[in-house]
Amino acid sequence: MKVAPILRALSEANWRGVLVHTGQHYDVQMSDAFFRDLGLPSPDHHLGVGSGTHAEQTARVMLAFEPILVKERPDWVVVVGDVNSTLACALVTSKLRMQLGTRLAHVEAGLRSGDWSMPEEVNRVLTDQLADLLLLPSEDARGNLVREGIAETRIAFVGNVMIDTLRQQLPAALAAGTPARLGVEPGRYVVCTLHRPSNVDRAETLAPILEALRRIGRRLPVVLPLHPRTRQNAERFGLSGALDELLVTEPLGYRDMLSLTAQGRVVLTDSGGLQEETSSLGIPCVTLRQQTERPVTVTQGTNRLAPWPLTVGGIEWACQDALDRYEISSTVSPIRGWDGCAAQRIVAALAM
């Protein structure tokens, strides 16, 4: 969702973009659906690193990416987000910077949760330290970088490239009719996504979340596109029965997920991207985490954090509070730079 508009903007500006798919997100069905929905070309290079520990994934990406970088010798390596692939490619680029003359740009720079138990926090902080150009999705990220000693000359505000994709895809997503296909009425259901290891890898954390969803589902249908990790753990912990009262689907492609989100009454999630998308759409969101690296979605958007630590009652309360504020949320003003033009500003920053 972040790469597709950047590739289009590069092409429009007569830059040659080389697409490298590391294969870290290795579910073939999910990956193919996203490429199809977003109109992405086939990758120029597919590293196929697959699953593994954080160290294994990072090392495999580094080993596979280095010869590609040496061969292509690009002006810029542009990395997005905060996954292991982001840091791995940043490390390789930084070590070959002098030899190749290649510079490193980080899209979504400056986001911070303050939670060092999250692998993503480690990835984003280290990538920002290595990058030549730090591209901010929101102005609140600037202070994080300045406090870490990063010079203002390396920082450029560009806005949120995720919203470029959302705006480009929204008409087709609404026309897809995903809610009707799933048997729910627009504005009369709850969407939930759940995949973060801190929520799903232990029975004592997963059980209360699923019980809360089951209770919420007695008032409004809860649609749960089930991440493979969450499904496996629910089965392993003997919690599959809690899913019976929910509308469980297979993981959805981007367009179907956007169709579902844009027409829902409220979203419960531990995903970063959905916090942004719901704020842009004016859909109330409850984030099932202790903190968020996207505080602008709370201060200026429609997001709120569920009471921590997560409990059945706390999640129920937060969901009901979001439902009660539905009409207020639908009139939220757009966040600066979340206007569908971030990719053009990214390419302009690369050209400077």
DADA-V505117 format. One line per field, one symbol per residue. phi: phi as a letter, one per 40 degrees, with the letter a starting at -180 (. if undefined). burial: b if it has 16 or more other ideal C-beta (glycine too) atoms within 10 Angstrom, else e. Layout:
phi=???
burial=???
This chain:
phi=.ccdcccccccccgcccbcbbcgcccccccccccccccgcccdcabcfcgcicdcccccccccccdccccccfccbbbbbgacdcdcccccccccbdccbgcbbbbcgcgcacgbcccdcccccccccccccbbbccaccccccccccgccdccbbcbgccdcdcdcccddcccccgcdcccgbcdgbabbbbaacdccbcbccccdcccccccccccbbdbcbcccdcccccdcccgbccccccbccbcdbcdccccdcccbccabbabcccccccccccgccbbccacabcbcccccbbbcaccdbccbdcccdcccccccccdccccbccccdgcbgbccccccccccc
burial=bbbbbbbbbbeeeebebebbbbbbeeeeebbebbbebbebeeeebebebeeeeeeebbebbbebbbebbeeeebebbbbbbbbbbbbbbbbbbbebeeebebbbbbbbbbbbbeeeebbbbebbbbbbebbebbbbbbebbbebbeeeebeeeebbbbbbbbbbbbebbbeebbebebbeebebebeebbbbbbbbeebbeeeebbbbbbbbbbbbbeebbbbbbbbeebbebbeebebeebbebbbbbebbbbbbbbbbbbbbbbbbbbbbbbbbbbbbbbbbbbbbbbebbbbbbbebbbbbbbeeebebebbbebbeebbeeeeebeebeebebbebbbbbbbbebbee
